[in-house]
Structures are given as structure tokens and as C-alpha cells.
Amino acid sequence: MLLVVMSGFPRTPRTLKGAIVVLDTPSSTPRFIKFQYNPDSITRNLTPKYTKVEGDNSETFRLNGSPDEELSVDIEFDATDDLEHPKQNSVAVGLGISPQLAMLEAILYPSSDQVAANESLAKLGKMEIVPPMGSLILFAFGVNKILPVAIKSYSITEEAYDNMLNPIRAKVKITMNALGQSVLQSSQIAYALYSVNNIAKEVLSTISQHTATVTATAAVGFTKKLI
């Protein structure tokens, strides 16, 4: 599910590319909105969920599920290099980066088919129309970070345009909420991905603890020799 991009230089190691992955249905082919350039930073805000047990007068708070996690990332799109080779990049010449921006924005819109179907139902006198289901969205950034997310907001800054006023350079700030056990059902693919991500955290934490223990033991042994 991760994108791997080879460098043009044979001795340069392969670089994973981050992406937003969209699954319209569990059986549909994923749509990848790959990052042209990996972001320099990702901001993650975690808010723990504590609960106080009734009748328990101690100061111990119990964890009531996984924390709320908000992620914020800035990604860039730039057609400048493509425009230097117009014969090989006709889409960039004709539309700039409009297709990439449209893919991001389209995630937040119901499809035109769904809108038309609901309008038809309304004209037939249906009293209750169920809103269409949104797509499953994954934030994929390395093998240890494949998270089911809900897009909270986009902030798109278009910075340059071609002679037809198509945007050719833009920065997009994406704010997402990671989906946890409180909103997911155990039968969903997203829940399985959430569980795998949690297990990965536990494994990495164990590795860190083991490394710290080995380092501390070695330091104690070295100190005893000095004494």
C-alpha cells in the first residue's frame, strides 16, 4: 500500500513516498494521492481519554480507550519541472496541478451519482434519505504509520499560475483525526489497520525499553570497574 519511488541515481537508496489512500468500498481498487515531495514534518497531537470510576476515591484515572489523535501535515505540489518537458507532460501543460488538487478535494464531496440518486428519491416523496457513506481514507507514511483517518480540514494555498490561470504550484495543509476504537467497528478493515498500528507501537516501545535496559546495564558495569 506504500509507494516506493526509485531515485534516478543507481546508488541512491529507494525512498518511500507518503500518500493519502482512498477506498470507496472494501473490494474497490485503492486510489493513491501520492505526495510529490515528502513533508519535512508531521505534527501529532494526542489527547488521552481518562475516566474516573464511580466510588473510587483514589487519584488513579483509568484509560477509557485510545487517545484522540490529530495529525497535521503540509504537502507541496509543483508542476515546474514537468513544464520544462512539455512533450512528455501534456497533462501538466494543459491543467497544471489542478488534477492533484481535485483528487484531494473530491474526497470531501459525495459523488454526482449519489447526489442525483438522492434528488430522484426526494422527488418521489421519500421522507428519509440516508446520506451516502464516505470513503475509507488512510494516511500512509512509512511501514509503521498506516492510519485510518477522517479529514478535518484542508487549507490550500495556490502560489503560481500558468498563462491559462491553472495552478502550477501549491501548498496544502491537511488536518486529520486518526480513527480509533471508539468510532470503529471490529468488523471493519479500518479497525484491523488501527489494531496493527497499535501493535506496531507496542513492538517499537518494547525495542526501546530493551535498548535502554542494555545501555543502563552496560553503564552500571563500567562504573563498577572504575570503582
Phi, psi and omega per residue, in radians:
M1 nan -0.300 3.099
L2 -1.517 2.613 3.119
L3 -1.623 2.321 3.096
V4 -2.023 2.201 -3.109
V5 -2.068 2.214 3.117
M6 -1.432 2.420 3.032
S7 -1.276 2.732 3.115
G8 -1.256 -0.240 3.138
F9 -1.740 2.219 -3.004
P10 -1.082 -0.485 -3.103
R11 -1.627 -0.017 3.114
T12 -1.434 2.287 -3.117
P13 -1.123 2.663 3.119
R14 -1.133 2.489 -3.110
T15 -2.019 2.186 3.043
L16 -1.245 2.420 3.069
K17 -1.859 2.303 3.061
G18 -1.262 2.863 -3.106
A19 -2.823 2.743 2.849
I20 -1.692 2.192 -3.110
V21 -1.941 2.289 -3.086
V22 -2.052 2.194 3.067
L23 -2.056 1.937 -3.130
D24 -1.231 -0.687 3.053
T25 -2.449 2.813 -3.134
P26 -0.992 -0.495 -3.089
S27 -1.727 -0.026 -3.085
S28 -1.383 2.795 3.084
T29 -1.295 2.244 -3.120
P30 -1.080 2.545 3.002
R31 -1.858 2.252 -3.093
F32 -1.841 2.213 2.966
I33 -1.889 1.577 -2.999
K34 -1.369 2.627 3.074
F35 -1.413 2.134 3.105
Q36 -1.067 -0.712 3.043
Y37 -2.258 2.340 3.068
N38 -1.142 2.424 3.141
P39 -1.135 2.648 3.103
D40 -1.300 -0.433 -3.093
S41 -2.676 2.717 3.026
I42 -2.272 2.240 3.104
T43 -1.702 2.184 -3.129
R44 -2.141 2.169 3.097
N45 -1.996 2.100 -3.139
L46 -1.955 2.245 3.108
T47 -2.053 1.945 -3.083
P48 -1.185 2.672 3.089
K49 -1.869 1.747 3.101
Y50 -1.746 2.615 3.043
T51 -2.399 2.500 3.119
K52 -1.727 2.137 -3.117
V53 -1.306 2.273 -3.123
E54 -1.095 2.291 -3.139
G55 1.552 -0.136 3.125
D56 -1.669 1.958 -3.074
N57 -1.576 0.032 3.128
S58 -1.295 2.938 -3.141
E59 -1.561 0.100 -3.125
T60 -1.381 2.218 3.073
F61 -1.797 2.405 -3.126
R62 -1.642 2.558 3.115
L63 -1.396 2.184 -3.118
N64 -1.854 1.118 3.128
G65 1.696 -3.120 -3.115
S66 -1.236 2.685 -3.135
P67 -1.216 2.748 2.965
D68 -1.301 2.250 -3.099
E69 -2.164 2.193 3.080
E70 -1.994 2.316 3.125
L71 -2.048 2.485 3.088
S72 -2.327 2.264 -3.074
V73 -2.472 2.470 3.081
D74 -1.868 2.172 3.100
I75 -2.147 2.699 -3.073
E76 -2.117 2.519 3.003
F77 -2.182 2.363 -3.069
D78 -2.601 2.127 3.138
A79 -1.716 0.121 -3.044
T80 -1.003 -0.845 -3.124
D81 -1.102 -0.691 3.133
D82 -1.123 -0.624 -3.101
L83 -1.211 -0.301 3.076
E84 -1.296 -0.256 3.119
H85 -2.262 1.233 -3.004
P86 -1.057 -0.586 -3.101
K87 -1.149 -0.549 -3.125
Q88 -1.586 -0.146 -3.035
N89 -2.386 1.116 -3.081
S90 -1.143 -0.564 -3.137
V91 -1.156 -0.795 3.118
A92 -1.093 -0.668 3.134
V93 -1.130 -0.729 -3.075
G94 -1.468 -0.509 -3.001
L95 -2.272 -0.074 -3.096
G96 1.112 -2.355 3.111
I97 -1.779 0.279 3.133
S98 -0.971 -0.726 3.132
P99 -1.057 -0.711 -3.141
Q100 -1.138 -0.757 3.127
L101 -1.152 -0.658 3.141
A102 -1.132 -0.655 3.103
M103 -1.067 -0.720 3.110
L104 -1.142 -0.826 -3.078
E105 -1.191 -0.592 -3.070
A106 -1.101 -0.391 3.113
I107 -1.020 -0.571 -3.024
L108 -1.541 -0.071 -3.086
Y109 -1.899 2.453 2.931
P110 -1.183 2.637 -3.113
S111 -1.180 2.723 3.141
S112 -1.092 -0.564 3.090
D113 -1.114 -0.720 3.126
Q114 -1.158 -0.720 3.125
V115 -1.089 -0.788 -3.138
A116 -1.105 -0.713 3.136
A117 -1.114 -0.728 3.124
N118 -1.179 -0.625 3.079
E119 -1.128 -0.678 3.104
S120 -1.125 -0.733 3.107
L121 -1.106 -0.678 3.129
A122 -1.119 -0.702 3.136
K123 -1.185 -0.461 3.106
L124 -1.421 -0.028 3.071
G125 1.584 0.276 3.093
K126 -1.122 2.231 -3.079
M127 -1.382 -0.553 -3.098
E128 -2.239 2.113 3.132
I129 -2.033 2.112 -3.101
V130 -1.339 2.207 3.089
P131 -1.041 2.536 -3.124
P132 -1.139 2.587 3.100
M133 -1.236 2.435 3.054
G134 -1.387 2.860 3.139
S135 -1.359 2.723 2.986
L136 -1.358 2.199 -3.090
I137 -2.030 2.297 3.121
L138 -2.081 2.420 2.987
F139 -1.766 1.948 -3.071
A140 -1.925 2.027 -3.119
F141 -2.551 1.349 -3.105
G142 1.639 2.816 -3.048
V143 -1.169 -0.363 -3.124
N144 -1.740 0.144 -3.141
K145 -2.496 1.445 3.012
I146 -2.165 1.682 -2.953
L147 -1.955 2.346 2.908
P148 -1.257 2.288 -3.043
V149 -2.382 2.829 2.945
A150 -2.035 2.227 3.126
I151 -1.213 2.169 3.118
K152 -1.577 -0.744 3.131
S153 -2.882 2.711 2.947
Y154 -2.048 2.505 2.939
S155 -2.244 1.946 -3.030
I156 -1.911 2.133 3.084
T157 -1.981 1.849 3.098
E158 -1.464 2.221 -2.950
E159 -1.939 -0.322 -3.127
A160 -2.698 2.681 -3.073
Y161 -2.376 2.718 3.046
D162 -1.544 -2.998 -3.072
N163 -1.249 -0.220 3.058
M164 -1.765 0.204 3.130
L165 1.135 0.403 2.947
N166 -1.362 2.375 3.092
P167 -1.145 2.362 3.108
I168 -2.069 -0.127 3.058
R169 -2.621 2.351 -3.116
A170 -2.720 2.663 3.001
K171 -2.015 2.358 -3.110
V172 -2.153 2.125 3.061
K173 -1.729 2.086 -3.119
I174 -1.942 2.208 3.048
T175 -1.949 2.228 -3.041
M176 -2.286 2.622 2.967
N177 -1.866 2.142 3.056
A178 -1.182 2.397 -3.124
L179 -1.586 2.226 -3.112
G180 -2.041 -2.926 -3.023
Q181 -1.144 -0.383 -3.099
S182 -1.256 -0.371 -3.099
V183 -2.067 -0.101 -3.090
L184 -1.867 2.639 3.064
Q185 -1.762 2.528 -3.042
S186 -1.085 -0.322 -3.135
S187 -1.475 -0.140 -3.059
Q188 -1.486 2.607 3.044
I189 -1.053 -0.666 -3.118
A190 -1.048 -0.625 3.132
Y191 -1.153 -0.690 3.113
A192 -1.104 -0.732 3.116
L193 -1.152 -0.696 3.077
Y194 -1.043 -0.764 -3.127
S195 -1.132 -0.754 3.120
V196 -1.062 -0.715 3.129
N197 -1.104 -0.698 3.123
N198 -1.155 -0.727 3.114
I199 -1.091 -0.688 3.107
A200 -1.060 -0.701 3.096
K201 -1.069 -0.761 -3.117
E202 -1.128 -0.707 3.121
V203 -1.125 -0.801 3.132
L204 -1.100 -0.662 3.107
S205 -1.115 -0.701 3.120
T206 -1.115 -0.733 3.112
I207 -1.068 -0.752 -3.139
S208 -1.116 -0.733 -3.139
Q209 -1.136 -0.722 3.128
H210 -1.096 -0.753 3.131
T211 -1.089 -0.739 -3.140
A212 -1.130 -0.679 3.140
T213 -1.140 -0.787 3.130
V214 -1.072 -0.745 -3.138
T215 -1.114 -0.757 -3.131
A216 -1.142 -0.710 3.128
T217 -1.104 -0.744 3.129
A218 -1.126 -0.667 -3.140
A219 -1.156 -0.713 3.130
V220 -1.115 -0.754 3.133
G221 -1.094 -0.721 3.112
F222 -1.140 -0.678 3.118
T223 -1.105 -0.724 3.134
K224 -1.089 -0.652 3.117
K225 -1.136 -0.641 3.119
L226 -1.175 -0.618 -3.130
I227 -1.278 nan nan
